[in-house]
């Protein structure tokens, strides 16, 4: 049994000339049928003449060039126009003469260069054709020639409209592609910020602390081990993120979730940040992207705490509800640095985009008594 889909795919992969050739051949064959003799376009109403040797040449000129109407539209239009002129002057009026508007439509749609010159040459050539037909005894009046010229102009106009439509669609696709690439770059930058900043910040804080522990070998060794572990974790997360960015990878598999918050908090504690962690309720079975975004909110807030309020008490509260996950991370202002809700603000801006994309709410504010607080309300099962 023939697989129509496979045949269609093979046909679409064929060269455009191969795909356009059958129509020209079909028109040539139809023009040879006695029943269709004299059924072509007539300009001037000259008497129909019987076939002779030149008639076969005219049929070939009018029909076969249609095979290249998209590859070489100018060549197609020139040959078809020559065949059409001979057809009208000789009075064959073969069916293939109907190829003239088809050639005009194709030229209007696919001709890239010398478009105005082409229009001027064709319009100029139409005048001597009309004069020749009149000298041969054509009964057509001036109005008839004008109407036929307008019909040819309409065919060209249809081609121009198809060309503009195709160009507009190509421009739309280009804008969509650019927007998609920009969104992908933003996503990659956001993932890199989330993954790298947290680990690098922890390593910097731990390395700074190690400078003051040279007299305490045990604590120094533990701190350096923590730096090493954090670096390895950073490499692992980066490799995982690069895997997720592959086009054939399921981006929902292996992403951080609320189940890893305890590990995240413990790593932050090892970096020297006192963190109180409270988790209420149980994660919903179909939380969708909410758990991933929750993890990123807590991760970014703890990163900011390490950078801008190192040593200050930090409280993380996550409450799992039936319809949403509530997150609150607060840090006091008594640490080694003045508390601030963030540095460049890029990470917080990324969090806001993540949360709002799921239909939630996000805020990051300074506290009246010093420090800062990050709050997020993330709908469970929200759009991703």
Residue pairs with C-beta under 8 A, 6 or more apart in sequence:
11 19
16 70
16 71
17 67
17 68
17 71
20 66
20 67
20 68
20 69
20 70
20 71
21 67
23 66
23 67
24 63
24 64
24 65
24 66
24 67
24 99
25 63
25 64
25 67
27 62
27 63
27 66
27 95
27 96
27 98
27 99
28 59
28 60
28 63
28 64
28 96
30 36
30 95
30 96
31 40
31 59
31 62
31 63
31 94
31 95
31 96
32 59
33 95
36 95
37 48
37 51
37 94
38 48
38 93
38 94
39 93
39 95
40 87
40 92
40 93
40 94
40 95
40 96
40 97
40 98
41 84
41 88
41 93
41 97
41 98
41 100
42 88
42 93
43 88
43 129
43 130
43 133
43 138
43 140
43 144
43 145
43 148
44 88
44 130
44 133
44 134
44 136
44 138
44 139
44 140
45 138
45 139
45 140
46 88
46 89
46 91
46 133
46 136
46 137
46 138
47 91
48 91
48 92
48 93
49 55
49 90
49 91
49 92
51 92
54 86
54 90
55 90
55 92
55 94
57 83
57 86
58 83
58 86
58 87
58 90
58 92
58 94
58 96
59 83
59 94
59 96
60 83
61 79
61 80
61 82
61 83
61 86
62 80
62 83
62 84
62 87
62 94
62 96
62 97
62 99
62 100
63 96
63 99
65 75
65 76
65 79
65 80
65 83
65 103
66 76
66 80
66 99
66 102
66 103
66 106
68 75
68 76
69 76
69 102
69 103
69 106
69 107
69 110
70 106
70 110
73 103
73 106
73 107
73 109
73 110
73 111
74 107
74 111
74 114
74 118
76 103
76 106
76 107
77 103
77 104
77 106
77 107
77 111
77 118
77 122
80 99
80 100
80 103
81 100
81 103
81 122
81 125
83 96
83 97
83 99
84 97
84 99
84 100
85 125
85 129
87 93
87 94
87 96
87 97
88 97
88 129
88 133
89 129
89 132
89 133
89 136
100 152
100 155
101 151
101 152
101 155
102 155
104 152
104 155
104 156
104 159
105 155
105 156
105 158
105 159
105 162
106 159
107 118
107 156
107 159
108 155
108 156
108 157
108 158
108 159
108 160
108 162
108 163
109 159
109 160
109 162
109 163
109 166
110 159
110 163
111 118
119 156
122 152
123 149
126 145
126 149
126 152
130 140
130 145
133 140
134 140
188 245
190 350
190 353
190 354
191 241
191 244
191 245
192 241
193 346
193 347
193 350
194 296
194 299
194 300
194 347
194 350
195 234
195 237
195 238
195 241
196 234
196 238
197 300
197 303
197 347
198 299
198 300
198 302
198 303
199 230
199 231
199 233
199 234
199 237
200 234
201 271
201 303
201 306
201 307
202 230
202 267
202 268
202 270
202 271
202 303
202 306
203 227
203 230
203 231
203 234
205 271
205 272
205 273
205 306
205 307
205 310
206 223
206 224
206 226
206 227
206 230
206 270
206 271
206 272
207 227
209 223
209 272
210 220
210 223
210 224
210 227
213 219
213 220
213 223
214 220
226 270
226 271
229 270
230 267
230 271
233 267
240 254
243 249
244 251
244 254
244 255
252 289
255 292
256 264
256 292
256 295
256 296
256 299
257 283
257 287
257 291
257 292
257 294
257 295
258 279
258 283
258 287
258 291
258 294
258 295
258 318
258 320
258 325
259 283
259 291
260 295
261 277
261 279
261 294
261 295
261 298
261 316
261 318
262 277
264 295
264 298
264 299
264 302
265 275
265 277
265 298
265 302
265 316
268 275
268 302
268 305
268 306
268 314
269 275
271 306
272 306
272 310
272 311
273 302
273 305
273 306
273 310
273 311
273 312
273 314
274 311
274 312
274 313
274 314
275 302
275 305
275 314
275 315
275 316
276 313
276 314
276 315
276 316
277 316
278 315
278 316
278 317
278 318
279 317
279 318
279 319
279 320
280 317
280 318
280 319
280 320
281 319
281 320
281 321
282 320
283 291
283 320
283 325
284 290
284 320
284 322
284 380
284 381
286 380
286 381
287 325
287 380
287 381
288 358
288 380
288 381
288 382
288 384
289 358
289 382
289 384
290 324
290 325
290 358
290 378
290 379
290 380
290 381
290 382
291 325
293 351
293 354
293 355
293 358
293 360
293 376
293 378
294 318
294 325
294 327
294 376
294 378
296 351
296 354
297 327
297 329
297 351
297 354
297 355
297 362
297 374
297 376
297 378
298 316
298 318
298 327
298 329
300 347
300 348
300 350
300 351
300 374
301 316
301 329
301 331
301 374
302 314
302 316
302 329
303 347
304 331
304 340
304 341
304 342
304 343
304 347
304 348
304 372
304 374
305 312
305 314
305 329
305 331
307 337
307 343
308 335
308 337
308 338
308 339
308 340
308 342
308 343
308 372
309 331
309 332
309 333
309 335
309 337
309 338
309 339
309 340
309 371
309 372
310 335
310 336
310 337
311 334
311 335
311 336
312 331
312 332
312 333
312 334
312 335
312 339
312 371
313 331
313 332
313 334
314 329
314 330
314 331
314 332
315 328
315 329
315 330
315 331
316 327
316 328
316 329
317 326
317 327
317 328
317 329
318 325
318 326
318 327
319 325
319 326
321 380
322 380
323 379
323 380
324 360
324 377
324 378
324 379
324 380
325 376
325 377
325 378
325 380
326 375
326 376
326 377
326 378
327 374
327 375
327 376
327 377
327 378
328 373
328 374
328 375
328 376
329 373
329 374
330 367
330 371
330 372
330 373
330 374
331 339
331 371
331 372
331 373
332 339
332 367
332 369
332 370
332 371
333 339
333 367
333 369
333 370
333 371
334 370
338 370
339 366
339 367
339 370
339 371
339 372
340 366
340 372
341 348
341 364
341 365
341 366
341 372
341 374
342 348
342 364
348 364
348 374
351 362
351 364
351 374
351 376
352 362
355 361
355 362
355 376
355 377
355 378
356 362
357 382
357 383
357 384
358 378
358 379
358 382
358 383
358 384
359 379
359 382
359 383
360 376
360 377
360 378
360 379
360 382
361 375
361 376
361 377
362 374
362 375
362 376
362 377
363 374
363 375
363 376
364 372
364 373
364 374
364 375
365 372
365 373
366 372
367 373
